[in-house]
Amino acid sequence: MRLTDCHNTEHFRRFAERRLPSPIFHYIDGAADDEVTYRRNTAAFETCDLVPNVLAGVEHIDMSTTVMGQKLDLPLFLSPTALQRLFHYDGERAVGKAAEKFGTMFGISSLATVSIEEIGSTISTPKLFQLYVHKDKELTKSMIDRCKEANFEAMALTVDTIVGGNRERDLHTGFTSPPKLTFKSLLSFAAHPVWAANYFFREKFGLPQLEGYVGEGTNISVSVADYFNTMLDQSMDWKAAEAICQYWGKPFVLKGIMSVDDAERAVEIGAKAIMVSNHGGRQLDGSRTPFDQLAEIVDAVGDKIDVICDGGIRRGTHILKAMSLGAKACSGGRFYLYALAAAGQAGVEKALTNLRNEIERDMKLMGCRSIQDLSRNNLRFR
Ligand SMILES: Cc1cc2nc3c(=O)[nH]c(=O)nc-3n(C[C@H](O)[C@H](O)[C@H](O)COP(=O)(O)O)c2cc1C
């Protein structure tokens, strides 16, 4: 399989499946319980259809948008995701460079495998840091301080991981971070020698944001669910979120808002944006999809806060549909993670090229010269 054969997210997914040891592929590809919400996140976009207008003079189109005060050349950005150096040895470096080339924002996770300082000094495109609130208050504060120092543009507080989701594929494969060396995992590494050589002989795997604070997740193999359950602060509440928002002092986002009530509270505490998200179906299976919740949230708070539709995005038309309902931008994880696993920075660039071409072609076919031309007038639910 070659990169030139990857025309859509599913092609990248298959490529990634070949490249990665199976516990790592299933960590990316899997979700919670029966994965119903995960599947519905994408299927929800098929509950409505686009209604095009024609003869609109679409020789030049503008697909830029402004979100959290940042102008992005694409209405799509790269959500923060953990452990990227397990997927490709260039990890966040590759993703950041690709996002920069496309003039869009990218996020790094609290569980990123490259330091805040390195990303801050090497990547010029808008950068978002995703914060997990740890029981160790000093650790949480150190992450915020480091982001201030490194001039990150925005901070996203993830609010949907108060406990770990039940990701049964990970239970089945025994996925841990770093990968545990068991008989089964060694067999899987042996079947993927290129991945194994890169993992074992290049830079040592680490989680630089946690170093000096915790052994877990850095050198002791631990499952992601155990990490959430033992390290994160389950007492986190609106008061804590407001205090973080104030301490950070720059554009602040709540990631994982799904209800109108919570969207309104996000406005009250001073958030600049919300990511309507169910964590890619990896947490509460049976929860509603971001696209299904979008209209009511936009109606309630869309004039006060930037509403972002996160998750399930696999096609340009999905983005056009979300923007038609009033999202300021869309974001996603797996669409670029499969590509990262397939071919590093070149892979992520190809995934972004495919989606940019789709958005451009679809906007022209819709008779839209700019993203602002999209509205509910051009959408019909079945
Ligand atoms: C492998 C993987 C790791 C993730 N790690 C994080 C994380 O560390 N923090 C976070 O807030 N969200 C994390 N997410 C969720 C993404 O930010 C995003 O919400 C999700 O991927 C959207 O769904 P999509 O993959 O269908 O686009 C992760 C998602 C995946 C697939």
The ligand as an SDF file (V2000), in Angstrom:
LIG
                    3D

 31 33  0  0  0  0  0  0  0  0999 V2000
   -5.7620    7.7510   20.0330 C   0  0  0  0  0  0  0  0  0  0  0  0
   -6.5190    8.9080   20.6140 C   0  0  0  0  0  0  0  0  0  0  0  0
   -5.9840    9.5860   21.7050 C   0  0  0  0  0  0  0  0  0  0  0  0
   -6.6710   10.6810   22.2540 C   0  0  0  0  0  0  0  0  0  0  0  0
   -6.0990   11.3700   23.2870 N   0  0  0  0  0  0  0  0  0  0  0  0
   -6.7450   12.4510   23.7930 C   0  0  0  0  0  0  0  0  0  0  0  0
   -6.1630   13.2090   24.8540 C   0  0  0  0  0  0  0  0  0  0  0  0
   -5.0740   12.9140   25.3230 O   0  0  0  0  0  0  0  0  0  0  0  0
   -6.8610   14.2580   25.3250 N   0  0  0  0  0  0  0  0  0  0  0  0
   -8.0800   14.6320   24.8190 C   0  0  0  0  0  0  0  0  0  0  0  0
   -8.6800   15.5870   25.2840 O   0  0  0  0  0  0  0  0  0  0  0  0
   -8.6420   13.9320   23.8040 N   0  0  0  0  0  0  0  0  0  0  0  0
   -8.0110   12.8700   23.2840 C   0  0  0  0  0  0  0  0  0  0  0  0
   -8.5810   12.1700   22.2590 N   0  0  0  0  0  0  0  0  0  0  0  0
   -9.8800   12.6270   21.6800 C   0  0  0  0  0  0  0  0  0  0  0  0
   -9.6390   13.5910   20.5320 C   0  0  0  0  0  0  0  0  0  0  0  0
   -9.1260   14.8190   20.9720 O   0  0  0  0  0  0  0  0  0  0  0  0
  -10.9440   13.8680   19.7800 C   0  0  0  0  0  0  0  0  0  0  0  0
  -11.9000   14.3730   20.6640 O   0  0  0  0  0  0  0  0  0  0  0  0
  -11.4910   12.6360   19.0660 C   0  0  0  0  0  0  0  0  0  0  0  0
  -10.4430   11.9320   18.4470 O   0  0  0  0  0  0  0  0  0  0  0  0
  -12.5510   13.0380   18.0430 C   0  0  0  0  0  0  0  0  0  0  0  0
  -13.0530   11.9340   17.3720 O   0  0  0  0  0  0  0  0  0  0  0  0
  -12.4860   11.4110   15.9410 P   0  0  0  0  0  0  0  0  0  0  0  0
  -11.2840   10.6020   16.2570 O   0  0  0  0  0  0  0  0  0  0  0  0
  -13.5990   10.6400   15.3860 O   0  0  0  0  0  0  0  0  0  0  0  0
  -12.1440   12.6160   15.1270 O   0  0  0  0  0  0  0  0  0  0  0  0
   -7.9190   11.0700   21.7030 C   0  0  0  0  0  0  0  0  0  0  0  0
   -8.4430   10.3780   20.6040 C   0  0  0  0  0  0  0  0  0  0  0  0
   -7.7520    9.3090   20.0620 C   0  0  0  0  0  0  0  0  0  0  0  0
   -8.3370    8.6060   18.8580 C   0  0  0  0  0  0  0  0  0  0  0  0
  1  2  1  0
  2  3  1  0
  2 30  2  0
  3  4  2  0
  4  5  1  0
  4 28  1  0
  5  6  2  0
  6  7  1  0
  6 13  1  0
  7  8  2  0
  7  9  1  0
  9 10  1  0
 10 11  2  0
 10 12  1  0
 12 13  2  0
 13 14  1  0
 14 15  1  0
 14 28  1  0
 15 16  1  0
 16 17  1  0
 16 18  1  0
 18 19  1  0
 18 20  1  0
 20 21  1  0
 20 22  1  0
 22 23  1  0
 23 24  1  0
 24 25  2  0
 24 26  1  0
 24 27  1  0
 28 29  2  0
 29 30  1  0
 30 31  1  0
M  END
$$$$
